[in-house]
Structure formats: C-alpha cells, structure tokens
Amino acid sequence: MSALLLAVSLVLPASADLDTDSVAWDGASYMATTATEAHVRISIHTELDWTVVGKDRVLFVLNPSDDSGTDSLLRFLEHGGHAVIIFDQAYGAPRLLKALGLEPVKSALGHDTYYEQHPAFPVIRPTDIERETFLWFNVESIVANHPLVLSIANTADRLVAPLITFRESTQILAAEVAVGRGKALVIGDSSVVINDMQKHLYGDKQFLANLFRYYCDSSNDCIVDVVVPSATHIGTWRPTIPSGLFGIQYLLDRGIDSLEAGITGLLRWCTTPEGLIFLLATMAMVLAGLYLFLPWHSQRALPQWLIQLAPQLQMTDFWVAALSRRRHGASFFRPVCVLLADIEDALSRKSPDKPLHALDDNERVSLAQRLAAEDDGPPIGASLRCLEALHKVRKAELAEIAPFIGLQEFEELWKNAHIVLKSQR
C-alpha cells in the first residue's frame, strides 16, 4: 500500500486538488470523516462573508489562492481570533505569509528520514520538547508530502514559536504566531488533508484531528469553519464591541494591546542604526539636564571655595560632599578637616612651643593679634575663627565623633581660611 501511495502521488495529476467534495486520491472529502471521529463539526465555506464572522470562531484556512482575504483575516486575529492556516509550495498569498513573520526556505531541506526513501516525503518525529504540544497527541510520526519548508523571516515583527521542525531546527513545518490578542497556527503542507494521506497514514490522520481541535474550547462543542483555497471573500471583518462591562473590558484590552505594540515597535526601532544614534543623543541630553537641574545645581556661579580648593584636594569624599552643597542635610565635616589641615601646616611655625589645636582662648587671641600685625597679615577675626574651628575639630577627632557642619558654616570658614592662607604665601 505504501508503494502504491507513493506511485499515485507522483504520477496522477492533481485534478481535484483539495476539493472537499472529491473522493479522488488528492481530494479532501475524507477530512469530514476525520473531523466527525474527532468530535468536531466543520462548516465548509466556498464563500466567506467576513461581516458575520464572530471573534470566537475558529477558522481553518486551506492554502489561500490569493491575498483577497488577508486584511480581514489579520484584523480578525489581532482582535483575539484564532485560525489554522495551511500553506503549500504553490501558495498564492505571499502577503499573508510575510505578515505572519514567515518565509520559504531557499536552501535544500536538511532531513534524514524519508517515506520509501523518497526525498519529497520526509518523515517527521517529535523532539522531546515538541512532543509536549497538543499537535503530537496520539501521534508518533507524520509524513509530509512536498512540504513548504518555512523559516522565521528576518523582518518578523511578531512572536513566532516553532512547533514542528525538521532535522535542522531552523527549518519549520509548523509554527504558532501571535497576532495581537489572537494566534495563528501555520502549517507548511496542505497535503495533510488529502484523501490518500488520511486513509493510509494514521499519524497524518490523527495530526489533522489535532489541528481541528487545537483552538477549540474543551468545555464547548468544537465548531471549525473550513475556508477552501478558492473561496470568495465578501465584506470586511470589523470587531463588535460588547455591551456593558464586557465592552469596557474589551476597550481596555485593546488599549493595552496598542500600548504593547507601540513599546515593541519602539524597542525594535532602537536596535536600528538610526535608533541607536537617537538613543545616544537622548541620553546625552538627559545627562545634561540632570547636571543642570538636579538639586546640586545652583543658578549662581560656583563658590570660590569650590573653584580654588577642589583642584588642590582632589579627594572623593570632598567632591561628594561639595557637590551636595545644595542639599541642606549634607555635613561638611570631612572637607573642613582637610581645609584645617592646610591651616595647621601654614601656621604651625607661628607656635613652635605648642600645637595650634591645644592653644587656650587667650593664646589663640594672642596669636591672631601677632598675625594681624605682620605685613599683609589677616584680620584678627579671620585668624581667630580658623583657630577656634581647629580646636573644635581636633577635639572631636580625639573623641572619635564627627559633629555636623552645615553648608553656611563651611562657606564662612572657607572665606576666613582663604584669607589666612593667602597671607602666609
């Protein structure tokens, strides 16, 4: 029987190709029997009026001969519809195939098992992962007949999940495509429905039954609308918005879909050269905005203590605190310690007998007066404030505490320290 099947498939003309009324070897009348045995009711359409197709219908589209129904079909899917779409090598709806993110493989089929050793009849067995899908329920293997080998197109903008592949995993026989809120199961071999394949190959027969039931709700009767290849398409499919709360939910779902589609499109565009350039330019502008407008920015010029002190100190701790000067909760204790260390180095020779921080009140006043008496000496008040701050800070360090020193106190100390240090150069 297998040899006879092969010979007939090679020799006889396909005069009744996919004719659902024909009992010829390449007719498709037997699929009604398969559907009945699978508890599926099919309705065959030679003319499909899209204005009466409900969103909850399951379409079974047989190798469409042209793209006349493509727009309505895609709109039907985007709004939550489901369809099994079967293509063949002589497919006549290239725009539909492209819209689904798939394209024919131009290279030779990479496979290793064939029916009767004929390269036109690859035998496909599931991988461990593929076996988990419903397509392989009660199926050990299927035989393809001159299949249209598919691959995911480089320009695909939809989520395409391969379900049945040949030996090379990039070569696909069946894939599920997410289209908006709906899904399409795409098969690359329409001969799975012809009489000879159904009558003589159990795997193909059960496979077709699984295709019929793939999108059926198990809790309801399974009704499938079969659209023949040469079907006439009438009207345009338009969504029907339910009334009441269901209508509100429907509109919310559509809004979420549009948002997700927009985000997906934006992310995809960002991977292009133009998108990357725009992204880098946007990041540069954002960083510039952060520098100009975050709390550490001031409309006035940078204070003198930052301009003159920072290049000398080059300390991370200082920069962190200094750049936070507009945040009133920041303590400037560490920068003050660094600043007073310079004061101590500059004035230590003025008090050879006693460390500056150890001077008492009278000794600090006396030293401030001596400094003021020098040529270009600093005012008594400036020196005295620096000496008092030095005494306070060193005492805190010995006690291992870090008193809070705010912005205003630090800026005032810096002005006095700058005057003192300038006089000692």
C-alpha positions in Angstrom: 0.0 0.0 0.0 2.8 2.4 0.8 4.4 1.9 -2.6 1.1 2.4 -4.2 0.6 5.7 -2.3 4.0 6.9 -3.4 3.4 6.0 -7.1 -0.1 7.6 -7.2 1.2 10.8 -5.6 3.9 11.0 -8.2 2.0 10.1 -11.3 -1.6 11.2 -11.1 -2.5 14.8 -11.9 -3.9 16.9 -9.1 -7.2 17.5 -10.9 -9.3 17.7 -7.8 -6.7 19.3 -5.5 -8.1 19.9 -2.0 -11.7 19.6 -3.4 -13.7 18.9 -0.2 -16.3 17.1 -2.3 -13.9 14.9 -4.3 -13.2 11.3 -3.4 -10.2 11.2 -5.7 -6.8 10.4 -4.2 -5.9 14.1 -4.0 -9.4 15.3 -3.0 -10.2 16.3 0.6 -13.7 14.8 1.2 -12.3 12.3 3.8 -11.3 15.1 6.2 -15.0 15.4 7.1 -14.8 11.8 8.4 -11.7 12.6 10.4 -13.5 15.6 11.9 -16.5 13.6 12.9 -14.4 11.0 14.6 -12.6 13.8 16.5 -16.0 15.1 17.6 -15.5 18.3 15.6 -18.2 19.9 13.5 -16.9 21.5 10.3 -18.6 24.1 8.1 -17.0 24.3 4.6 -17.0 27.8 3.0 -16.6 28.4 -0.7 -17.7 31.9 0.1 -16.8 33.7 3.3 -18.8 36.7 4.5 -16.5 38.4 6.9 -19.3 40.7 8.2 -20.8 37.7 10.1 -17.6 36.1 11.4 -17.5 36.3 15.2 -14.3 36.8 17.1 -14.9 33.4 18.9 -14.9 31.4 15.6 -12.1 29.1 14.7 -11.0 29.4 11.1 -9.3 26.6 9.1 -7.8 28.3 6.0 -6.7 25.9 3.3 -3.8 27.2 1.1 -5.4 30.5 0.2 -5.1 31.1 -3.6 -4.7 34.9 -3.2 -4.5 37.7 -0.7 -8.1 38.9 -1.1 -8.9 37.9 2.5 -5.6 38.8 4.1 -6.6 42.1 5.6 -9.8 40.8 7.2 -8.0 37.7 8.5 -5.2 39.7 10.1 -7.7 42.1 11.7 -9.7 39.1 13.0 -6.6 37.6 14.6 -5.5 40.9 16.1 -8.7 41.2 18.0 -8.4 37.8 19.6 -9.4 35.4 16.8 -7.8 32.0 16.1 -7.0 30.4 12.8 -5.2 27.3 11.4 -3.6 28.4 8.2 -2.2 25.8 5.8 0.2 26.7 3.0 1.7 24.6 0.2 4.6 25.0 -2.2 2.3 26.7 -4.7 0.9 29.1 -2.1 -0.9 32.2 -3.5 -1.0 34.5 -0.6 2.6 35.8 -0.2 1.5 39.0 1.7 -0.3 36.8 4.3 2.8 34.6 4.8 5.0 37.7 5.1 2.6 39.3 7.6 2.9 36.2 9.8 6.6 36.6 10.0 7.5 33.6 8.0 9.2 32.9 4.6 10.1 29.9 2.5 13.5 28.3 3.0 15.5 28.7 -0.2 18.2 26.1 0.7 17.7 22.4 0.4 15.8 20.5 3.1 18.0 19.2 5.8 16.5 16.0 6.9 17.5 12.3 7.3 14.3 10.1 7.3 12.0 9.7 4.3 9.0 7.7 3.4 10.0 4.9 1.0 13.4 6.7 0.8 11.9 9.4 -1.4 13.2 13.0 -0.7 9.8 14.5 -1.3 8.2 12.6 1.6 10.1 13.5 4.8 9.1 11.5 7.9 9.0 13.8 11.0 9.1 12.6 14.6 8.9 15.0 17.5 11.7 16.1 19.7 11.3 15.7 23.5 10.2 19.4 23.7 7.9 19.2 20.6 6.2 16.1 22.0 4.7 18.2 24.8 2.5 20.2 22.4 -1.1 19.1 21.6 -0.2 18.6 17.9 1.6 15.3 18.8 -1.2 13.9 20.9 -1.5 10.2 20.0 0.9 10.8 17.1 4.3 9.0 16.7 5.2 10.4 13.3 3.8 12.3 10.3 4.7 12.1 6.7 4.9 15.4 4.8 4.2 15.5 1.0 6.3 18.0 -0.9 6.2 20.4 2.1 6.7 24.1 2.0 9.7 24.4 4.4 9.4 27.6 6.4 11.8 29.8 8.5 11.3 32.9 10.6 11.8 36.0 8.5 14.5 38.5 9.5 11.8 41.2 9.2 9.4 39.3 11.5 7.7 41.7 13.9 5.6 39.1 15.7 6.3 36.4 18.2 6.8 33.1 16.2 7.1 29.8 18.1 8.2 26.8 16.0 6.2 23.7 17.0 7.4 21.1 14.4 10.8 21.3 12.8 12.9 19.1 10.5 16.3 17.8 11.4 17.7 21.4 11.2 15.7 23.3 13.8 15.7 26.5 11.7 13.6 24.7 9.0 10.0 24.6 10.2 6.9 22.7 9.2 4.5 24.2 11.8 4.7 27.3 13.9 2.3 29.3 16.1 2.3 33.1 15.5 1.0 35.7 18.0 -1.0 38.3 16.1 -2.3 41.0 18.5 -4.6 39.2 21.0 -5.1 36.2 18.7 -3.0 33.4 17.4 -2.5 31.6 14.1 -1.2 28.0 13.7 0.7 27.9 10.4 1.4 24.6 8.6 3.6 24.2 5.6 1.9 21.2 4.0 -1.7 21.2 2.7 -1.5 17.6 1.6 -2.1 16.5 5.1 -5.8 16.9 4.3 -5.9 14.9 1.1 -7.7 11.5 1.0 -4.8 9.2 0.4 -2.7 10.7 3.2 -5.7 10.5 5.6 -6.8 7.0 4.7 -3.4 5.3 4.7 -1.2 7.1 7.2 -2.6 7.0 10.8 -0.2 9.7 12.0 -1.3 12.2 9.4 -5.0 11.4 10.2 -4.6 11.9 13.9 -2.5 15.0 13.2 -5.3 16.5 11.2 -7.7 15.7 14.1 -5.4 17.6 16.4 -5.3 20.6 14.0 -9.1 20.7 14.1 -9.2 20.7 17.9 -6.1 22.9 18.5 -8.0 26.1 19.2 -11.3 24.5 20.5 -12.6 25.2 23.9 -12.8 21.8 25.5 -15.9 22.9 27.6 -17.9 23.7 24.4 -18.7 22.0 21.2 -15.9 22.2 18.7 -17.0 24.0 15.5 -14.5 24.8 12.8 -15.0 26.9 9.7 -13.0 25.5 6.8 -12.2 28.0 4.1 -11.3 26.3 0.8 -8.4 27.6 -1.4 -10.5 29.4 -4.0 -13.1 30.8 -1.6 -14.6 34.2 -2.4 -14.2 36.8 0.4 -17.1 39.2 0.9 -17.1 42.3 3.1 -14.6 43.3 5.7 -14.2 41.9 9.2 -14.9 44.5 11.9 -14.8 44.0 15.7 -18.1 44.1 17.5 -17.8 45.9 20.9 -19.7 44.0 23.6 -22.2 46.0 25.7 -21.8 46.8 29.4 -18.8 45.8 31.5 -17.6 43.4 28.8 -17.4 46.3 26.4 -15.3 48.3 28.9 -13.0 45.3 29.4 -12.7 44.9 25.6 -11.7 48.5 25.1 -9.2 48.3 28.0 -7.7 45.1 26.4 -7.4 46.9 23.1 -5.7 49.8 24.7 -3.2 47.5 26.4 -2.6 45.8 23.1 -1.9 49.1 21.4 0.5 50.1 24.1 2.4 46.8 24.0 2.6 47.1 20.2 3.9 50.6 20.4 6.6 49.6 23.0 7.6 46.6 21.0 7.9 48.7 17.8 9.9 51.3 19.7 12.3 48.7 21.1 12.8 47.2 17.7 13.5 50.6 16.1 16.0 51.3 18.9 18.1 48.4 17.6 18.5 50.0 14.2 21.4 52.4 13.4 19.1 55.4 13.4 17.5 54.3 16.6 20.9 53.8 18.4 22.0 57.3 17.3 18.8 58.8 18.6 19.1 56.9 21.8 22.7 58.1 22.4 21.7 61.7 21.6 18.7 61.4 24.0 21.0 60.0 26.8 23.4 62.9 26.3 20.6 65.4 26.7 19.2 63.7 29.7 22.6 63.7 31.4 23.0 67.4 30.6 19.5 68.0 32.1 20.4 66.1 35.2 23.6 68.2 35.6 21.7 71.5 35.1 18.5 70.9 37.1 19.1 68.4 39.9 19.5 69.8 43.5 23.2 70.2 43.4 22.9 72.8 40.6 22.9 76.5 41.5 22.0 79.4 39.3 24.8 81.5 40.8 28.5 81.0 39.9 30.3 78.2 41.7 31.6 79.4 45.1 35.2 80.4 45.4 35.9 77.6 47.9 34.9 75.0 45.3 36.9 76.6 42.5 40.1 77.1 44.4 40.0 74.2 46.9 38.8 71.3 44.8 41.7 71.2 42.3 44.1 71.2 45.2 42.4 68.5 47.3 41.2 66.1 44.6 39.5 64.0 47.2 36.5 61.8 46.5 34.9 62.5 49.9 35.3 66.2 49.4 33.7 66.1 45.9 30.8 64.0 47.1 30.1 66.5 49.9 30.8 69.6 47.9 28.5 68.6 45.0 25.8 68.0 47.6 26.1 71.6 48.9 22.5 72.5 47.9 21.2 69.6 50.0 20.9 71.0 53.4 21.2 67.7 55.1 24.8 67.2 54.0 27.6 67.5 56.5 30.8 69.2 55.5 32.9 67.8 58.4 35.3 65.9 56.2 36.1 68.9 53.9 36.5 71.0 57.0 39.1 68.6 58.3 41.1 68.8 55.1 40.8 72.6 55.0 42.0 73.0 58.6 45.0 70.7 57.9 46.2 73.3 55.5 45.7 76.0 58.1 47.7 73.9 60.7 50.6 73.4 58.3 50.7 77.1 57.4 50.6 78.4 60.9 52.5 75.7 62.9 55.8 77.7 62.8 54.0 80.6 64.5 53.5 78.5 67.6 56.6 76.3 68.0 56.1 75.5 71.6 52.5 74.3 71.5 50.3 72.6 68.8 47.7 75.1 67.4 44.7 73.0 68.4 46.0 72.9 72.0 46.0 76.7 72.5 43.6 78.1 75.1 41.4 81.1 74.4 44.0 83.7 75.5 46.7 82.0 73.4 44.5 81.9 70.3 43.7 85.7 70.7 47.4 86.5 71.2 48.4 84.5 68.0 45.7 86.2 66.0 47.0 89.6 67.0 50.6 88.7 66.1 49.4 87.5 62.6 47.4 90.7 62.1 50.5 92.8 63.0 52.5 91.2 60.1 52.7 92.9 56.7 49.6 92.0 54.7 48.5 90.0 57.8 45.0 88.6 58.0 42.3 90.3 60.2 42.2 89.2 63.8 38.7 87.8 63.3 39.6 85.6 60.4 42.6 84.0 62.2 40.7 83.6 65.4 37.7 81.8 63.7 40.1 79.4 62.0 41.9 78.7 65.2 38.7 78.1 67.1 37.4 75.8 64.4 40.7 73.9 64.5 40.4 73.4 68.3 36.8 72.2 67.9 37.5 69.7 65.1 40.7 68.2 66.7 38.8 67.8 70.0 36.0 66.0 68.1 38.5 63.7 66.4 40.1 62.7 69.7 36.7 61.9 71.0 36.0 59.9 67.8 32.9 61.9 66.9 32.0 63.8 63.7 30.0 66.9 64.5 27.6 68.2 61.9 28.9 71.1 59.9 26.5 72.6 57.6 26.9 74.5 54.3 26.7 78.0 55.7 29.3 77.3 58.4 31.6 75.7 55.9 31.4 78.5 53.4 32.1 81.1 56.2 35.1 79.0 57.4 36.4 78.8 53.8 36.4 82.6 53.4 38.4 83.1 56.6 40.8 80.2 55.8 41.4 81.6 52.3 42.3 85.0 53.8 44.7 83.4 56.3 46.4 81.1 53.8 46.8 83.9 51.2 48.6 86.0 53.8 51.1 83.2 54.6 52.3 82.6 51.0 
